[in-house]
Structure formats: structure tokens, C-alpha cells
Amino acid sequence: MDGGRMYVFSSRPRVVEDPWKPRWSPSERMQQKHGNIMRDPRVFRGIASSQPLKFAEESTTRAVGPKQARRKFRARTPEAVQGRKHVDVQTESYLEELSDIPEVKETECQTDAFLDRPETPLFLAAKTGKDAATQIYEGDLFDFEEEVQPILEILVGKTLEQSLLEVMEEEELAALMAQQRAFLERRNNELPEVHRLEEQERRRREERERRMAEQRRALEEEKEVAEKIAARALTQQQLADLVPSVLASLRREGYFYDPVERDVETHFFPRLMDDVESILQKNCRVRELLDEIIYDVTQKSLETLEELETKASDP
């Protein structure tokens, strides 16, 4: 809407094509290859009464072109403010009852094959329903200048905030890059010194390990010498008491002896003991014989005494 006048679309005049004029010549059609007849655009498919012909659709499309253009370039209504909502209102020149179930009608017609078909009139839907009006008071609709202000403030604020964030991000990236470059330069400058210190530390470590190895070898050698000295002293101490103890042990076992004493012990003492034993046996035999003689004499005396007593007792 501009100053109370409605926007009207207009286009340059052009020649309307003849819908009955074929789009190709018979010679071109003959040059084409024969194919499926259902692909021929001249063959109509479907019920003739259910939809208009192609040229009728083209004329209808051309007729409603300005309306579609007005609908395309028409300014869209902004979103409703909080607490309100938009309602679809029909603004066409005729009203049509809205329904999810379309009306379907079946019709039949018989046409003469050789009669020219008249021009198809423009399709205008039949008016259905009842007309109604709505009273809009002042203040019911929103004030664009007032309602658009918070939206503009939000858009401008968000744009400025995003711009500031992008600028701060760029500055931060630039600072990070500068810091990284300075760090790389400092690192490159300190790298030779680091290598020198690492090499110095490596030499010191190798020298410390070498000296520790030498100290360990020296301690091992001192320990070995001390063990040898202790073993030598222990050996000497053991050998000092070993010879007398071995001699005494051999002497006790009889490996070292006096020949006279050995002769006395092996020859004289056994013979002497045999002689003493024979003498003792003879003495024992003599004593036994003496005891037997005494026993016999005593028995005979007792027998004589008993005989005497017996004789004395007889009258």
C-alpha cells in the first residue's frame, strides 16, 4: 500500500501464441523415431472433464500472472507481538468455503471429432459461504514504528555485539600470533645454549659414572685383598694348631709308638698273663682237690660216729 493506492502489476504487450498451432512441423515429426504413443504430447491422458486442456492452463496462468506477482512482491506481515496472534482473513474478490475434502463431480460429454473447439473460458470458482465483516478499532492493529523499535534494537545490538566479538577475536588471535612468534624467536635463541648445557651435563654424567665405576673397582680390589689377608691369617692359625693335633691324633691311633713298649705290650704281657692264668688254674684245681679230700674225710668220720652211737645204744 502506498498512499492509499493498491499496487498494480503491468507487463509489456506480447503476441499470444495460437493454442491450435502445432509446435513442430510434420517433416520434423517424420524425422523423429517412432516410440511409445503415450509419450506423444498430442495424446491426452486422463478424463477430459476433470481438468482443462494445456492451452487453457496456459491462458489461466497468464491471466493470474499479475496476482501471483503481487503476492510474490507483497511485503510480509511481521511476527505478532507477545500476547497476540495473526488470523488468516480472505481478501479476494469472492469468498470460498475452505474444506479438506474437495468436491468431486463426474460428467460426460459427446463431442464431434471434426468440430472446432471453442476457447475455454477462464475458471472462476463458484462463490460459497456467507459474507462477513470485521470491525477493527483504532489500536487493535500494531503500530509498526513502535513495534519494530525493540526488534531493531535487538538486531542492531546483536550486530554490534557480534562485530565487537569478531574484532576482539581478531585482536586476540593477533596477540596470540605475536606471542607465538616471540616465543619461537626466544626459543630459537635459547636452543644453542640448551644444547651446550645438555652436552655439558652429558659429559659430567659420563665423568661421574666413570669415577663411580673406578671407585667401585677400587673397593672391590680392597675387599678382595682384605679377604685374601684374612684367609691367609686364618690358614696360618689353623695350620699352627693342625700339626700338633694331627700328630696327637695319629699318636692316639697308634701310628707313632715306642718299640720296647710295643714289644712288651705285644709279647711279654700276653705270655705273662698266660703263665699267671695257668698258675691260677692249678691253684684252683689244688684247692678243689683239697676240698674234696676234706669232704670225704668228714663224711667218713660222720659215718664212723653214727656206727659207734648205734652200737652203744644197742643192749
Phi, psi and omega per residue, in radians:
M1 nan 2.313 -3.137
D2 -2.427 1.839 3.107
G3 1.147 0.540 3.111
G4 1.406 0.022 3.127
R5 -1.812 2.528 3.141
M6 -1.492 2.481 3.123
Y7 -1.265 2.277 -3.115
V8 -2.134 2.304 3.135
F9 -1.669 2.452 3.093
S10 -2.459 2.579 -3.141
S11 -2.282 2.938 3.132
R12 -1.190 2.527 3.099
P13 -1.199 2.505 3.129
R14 -2.502 2.841 -3.090
V15 -1.390 2.287 3.115
V16 -1.441 2.267 -3.140
E17 -1.232 2.565 3.099
D18 -1.310 2.046 -3.107
P19 -1.162 -0.393 -3.129
W20 -1.534 -0.077 -3.140
K21 -1.416 2.209 -3.134
P22 -1.157 2.568 -3.108
R23 -1.489 -0.008 3.072
W24 -2.570 2.760 -3.122
S25 -1.544 2.720 3.117
P26 -1.042 -0.580 3.132
S27 -1.130 -0.736 3.098
E28 -1.143 -0.664 3.120
R29 -1.119 -0.655 3.129
M30 -1.196 -0.517 -3.126
Q31 -1.286 -0.404 3.141
Q32 -1.259 2.741 3.128
K33 -1.377 2.571 3.100
H34 -1.253 2.286 -3.133
G35 -2.376 -2.682 -3.129
N36 -1.253 2.339 -3.117
I37 -1.180 -0.395 3.131
M38 -1.274 -0.256 3.057
R39 -1.531 -0.089 3.122
D40 -1.287 2.138 -3.114
P41 -1.162 -0.285 3.131
R42 -1.357 -0.252 -3.110
V43 -1.599 2.120 3.135
F44 -1.486 2.369 -3.111
R45 -2.066 2.322 3.124
G46 1.923 -3.028 -3.141
I47 -1.423 2.288 -3.062
A48 -1.165 -0.545 -3.075
S49 -1.508 -0.194 -3.057
S50 -1.426 -0.409 -3.120
Q51 -2.647 2.576 3.135
P52 -1.246 2.932 3.128
L53 -1.275 3.029 -3.043
K54 -1.120 -0.725 -3.102
F55 -1.203 -0.498 3.084
A56 -1.199 -0.723 3.097
E57 -1.087 -0.704 3.130
E58 -1.130 -0.732 3.138
S59 -1.161 -0.698 3.091
T60 -1.101 -0.719 3.115
T61 -1.102 -0.722 3.115
R62 -1.181 -0.546 -3.114
A63 -1.252 -0.684 -3.110
V64 -1.618 0.203 3.129
G65 -1.030 -0.875 3.140
P66 -1.031 -0.627 3.131
K67 -1.170 -0.743 3.091
Q68 -1.119 -0.660 3.103
A69 -1.136 -0.726 3.097
R70 -1.092 -0.685 3.119
R71 -1.172 -0.600 -3.122
K72 -1.241 -0.771 -3.074
F73 -1.633 0.081 3.127
R74 -1.253 2.436 3.132
A75 -1.189 2.295 -3.109
R76 -1.375 2.582 3.125
T77 -1.293 2.301 3.126
P78 -1.145 2.946 -3.123
E79 -1.152 2.608 -3.134
A80 -1.229 2.578 3.106
V81 -1.258 3.003 -3.081
Q82 -1.192 2.302 -3.132
G83 1.681 -0.113 3.137
R84 -2.218 2.925 3.098
K85 -2.625 2.665 3.131
H86 -1.422 2.608 3.098
V87 -2.216 2.299 3.120
D88 -1.207 2.237 -3.133
V89 -2.223 2.323 3.116
Q90 -1.368 2.226 -3.139
T91 -2.091 0.245 -3.134
E92 -1.347 2.980 -3.129
S93 -1.258 -0.309 3.076
Y94 -2.345 2.688 -3.127
L95 -1.761 2.556 -3.127
E96 -2.371 2.295 3.129
E97 -1.255 2.200 -3.123
L98 -1.457 2.331 -3.126
S99 -2.648 2.522 3.103
D100 -1.328 -0.375 -3.107
I101 -1.809 1.906 -3.140
P102 -1.242 2.672 3.094
E103 -1.372 2.345 -3.119
V104 -2.156 2.248 3.116
K105 -2.271 2.537 3.097
E106 -1.916 2.210 3.139
T107 -2.307 2.703 3.126
E108 -2.250 2.593 3.129
C109 -2.616 2.672 3.094
Q110 -2.159 2.082 -3.105
T111 -2.035 2.651 3.089
D112 -1.408 2.319 -3.065
A113 -1.166 -0.420 -3.033
F114 -1.856 0.059 3.127
L115 -1.504 2.503 3.084
D116 -1.243 2.402 -3.131
R117 -1.448 2.246 3.118
P118 -1.230 2.911 3.132
E119 -1.169 2.422 3.134
T120 -1.361 2.187 3.115
P121 -1.207 2.819 3.110
L122 -1.159 2.480 -3.115
F123 -1.412 2.143 3.069
L124 -2.212 2.119 -3.101
A125 -1.187 2.535 3.124
A126 -1.220 2.498 -3.124
K127 -1.314 2.235 3.129
T128 -2.238 2.788 3.094
G129 1.469 -2.969 -3.126
K130 -2.106 2.537 3.101
D131 -1.264 2.532 3.115
A132 -2.507 2.690 -3.136
A133 -2.271 2.734 -3.133
T134 -2.240 2.282 3.110
Q135 -1.590 2.141 3.134
I136 -1.948 2.044 3.115
Y137 -1.525 2.926 -3.133
E138 -1.205 2.236 -3.120
G139 1.745 -0.227 3.100
D140 -1.194 -0.726 3.098
L141 -1.481 2.762 -3.081
F142 -1.404 2.670 3.046
D143 -1.569 1.999 -3.063
F144 -1.034 -0.779 -3.100
E145 -1.084 -0.619 -3.114
E146 -1.455 -0.697 -3.093
E147 -1.291 -0.489 -3.084
V148 -1.415 -0.231 -3.074
Q149 -1.105 -0.863 3.112
P150 -1.110 -0.582 3.111
I151 -1.142 -0.768 3.107
L152 -1.114 -0.702 3.117
E153 -1.074 -0.734 3.119
I154 -1.131 -0.788 -3.132
L155 -1.089 -0.832 -3.129
V156 -1.129 -0.738 3.132
G157 -1.100 -0.772 3.121
K158 -1.115 -0.694 3.137
T159 -1.124 -0.795 3.113
L160 -1.121 -0.726 3.139
E161 -1.110 -0.766 3.114
Q162 -1.121 -0.671 3.115
S163 -1.126 -0.772 3.114
L164 -1.105 -0.702 3.100
L165 -1.101 -0.724 3.119
E166 -1.132 -0.725 3.127
V167 -1.122 -0.778 3.120
M168 -1.115 -0.662 3.101
E169 -1.130 -0.732 3.099
E170 -1.107 -0.757 3.099
E171 -1.103 -0.699 3.120
E172 -1.143 -0.718 3.096
L173 -1.115 -0.712 3.108
A174 -1.106 -0.728 3.110
A175 -1.127 -0.713 3.112
L176 -1.119 -0.714 3.110
M177 -1.122 -0.740 3.115
A178 -1.117 -0.734 3.110
Q179 -1.111 -0.683 3.114
Q180 -1.156 -0.725 3.103
R181 -1.101 -0.758 3.119
A182 -1.099 -0.702 3.120
F183 -1.121 -0.714 3.122
L184 -1.145 -0.710 3.102
E185 -1.107 -0.804 3.121
R186 -1.101 -0.677 3.125
R187 -1.148 -0.738 3.113
N188 -1.132 -0.605 3.112
N189 -1.245 -0.614 -3.111
E190 -1.502 -0.174 -3.080
L191 -1.115 -0.783 3.088
P192 -1.051 -0.714 3.120
E193 -1.117 -0.660 3.103
V194 -1.120 -0.752 3.095
H195 -1.080 -0.705 -3.137
R196 -1.135 -0.745 3.123
L197 -1.155 -0.675 3.093
E198 -1.113 -0.715 3.118
E199 -1.152 -0.715 3.099
Q200 -1.108 -0.751 3.104
E201 -1.135 -0.630 3.098
R202 -1.128 -0.758 3.122
R203 -1.118 -0.718 3.107
R204 -1.109 -0.703 3.126
R205 -1.126 -0.767 3.110
E206 -1.105 -0.720 3.124
E207 -1.128 -0.731 3.111
R208 -1.102 -0.758 3.115
E209 -1.119 -0.681 3.130
R210 -1.129 -0.767 3.131
R211 -1.172 -0.647 3.085
M212 -1.130 -0.661 3.091
A213 -1.139 -0.732 3.097
E214 -1.103 -0.719 3.116
Q215 -1.119 -0.704 3.101
R216 -1.112 -0.733 3.108
R217 -1.098 -0.710 3.125
A218 -1.117 -0.743 3.110
L219 -1.120 -0.692 3.103
E220 -1.120 -0.708 3.111
E221 -1.138 -0.756 3.101
E222 -1.079 -0.723 3.111
K223 -1.104 -0.717 3.120
E224 -1.122 -0.722 3.112
V225 -1.123 -0.749 3.119
A226 -1.096 -0.699 3.102
E227 -1.125 -0.680 3.116
K228 -1.140 -0.742 3.129
I229 -1.108 -0.780 3.129
A230 -1.105 -0.701 3.107
A231 -1.129 -0.660 3.127
R232 -1.152 -0.806 3.135
A233 -1.097 -0.751 3.118
L234 -1.092 -0.671 3.125
T235 -1.141 -0.772 3.119
Q236 -1.101 -0.725 3.118
Q237 -1.109 -0.741 3.118
Q238 -1.168 -0.691 -3.136
L239 -1.223 -0.530 3.136
A240 -1.091 -0.711 3.115
D241 -1.577 -0.181 -3.054
L242 -1.293 -0.728 -3.062
V243 -1.141 -0.881 3.111
P244 -1.081 -0.718 -3.132
S245 -1.134 -0.675 3.124
V246 -1.174 -0.717 3.117
L247 -1.115 -0.723 3.140
A248 -1.146 -0.702 3.117
S249 -1.126 -0.724 3.109
L250 -1.158 -0.612 3.118
R251 -1.186 -0.698 3.109
R252 -1.144 -0.637 3.125
E253 -1.307 -0.167 3.081
G254 1.650 0.197 3.133
Y255 -1.316 -0.465 3.078
F256 -2.015 2.082 -3.066
Y257 -2.531 2.831 3.087
D258 -1.536 2.254 -3.088
P259 -1.096 -0.695 -3.128
V260 -1.147 -0.844 3.128
E261 -1.078 -0.687 3.136
R262 -1.158 -0.659 3.125
D263 -1.197 -0.718 3.106
V264 -1.083 -0.780 -3.087
E265 -1.212 -0.602 -3.066
T266 -1.594 -0.476 -3.072
H267 -1.993 -0.837 -3.026
F268 -1.299 -0.905 -3.087
F269 -1.067 -0.726 3.098
P270 -1.115 -0.713 3.128
R271 -1.179 -0.708 3.112
L272 -1.084 -0.752 3.136
M273 -1.133 -0.631 3.102
D274 -1.153 -0.737 3.134
D275 -1.129 -0.780 3.126
V276 -1.072 -0.719 -3.124
E277 -1.137 -0.699 3.118
S278 -1.159 -0.646 3.116
I279 -1.164 -0.750 -3.139
L280 -1.121 -0.659 3.116
Q281 -1.149 -0.696 3.109
K282 -1.118 -0.741 3.113
N283 -1.076 -0.764 3.118
C284 -1.074 -0.710 3.138
R285 -1.155 -0.663 3.123
V286 -1.146 -0.770 3.129
R287 -1.104 -0.690 3.116
E288 -1.135 -0.746 3.109
L289 -1.107 -0.694 3.129
L290 -1.124 -0.729 3.110
D291 -1.106 -0.695 3.132
E292 -1.132 -0.701 3.135
I293 -1.122 -0.783 3.124
I294 -1.089 -0.714 -3.139
Y295 -1.119 -0.759 3.141
D296 -1.130 -0.732 -3.133
V297 -1.131 -0.726 -3.141
T298 -1.136 -0.697 -3.140
Q299 -1.156 -0.750 3.132
K300 -1.141 -0.685 3.112
S301 -1.094 -0.732 3.130
L302 -1.128 -0.724 3.134
E303 -1.122 -0.758 3.137
T304 -1.095 -0.717 3.133
L305 -1.125 -0.718 3.135
E306 -1.143 -0.668 3.122
E307 -1.145 -0.714 3.111
L308 -1.097 -0.783 3.136
E309 -1.122 -0.646 -3.115
T310 -1.148 -0.761 3.123
K311 -1.133 -0.658 -3.116
A312 -1.206 -0.532 -3.112
S313 -1.387 -0.371 -3.123
D314 -1.371 2.402 3.089
P315 -1.275 nan nan
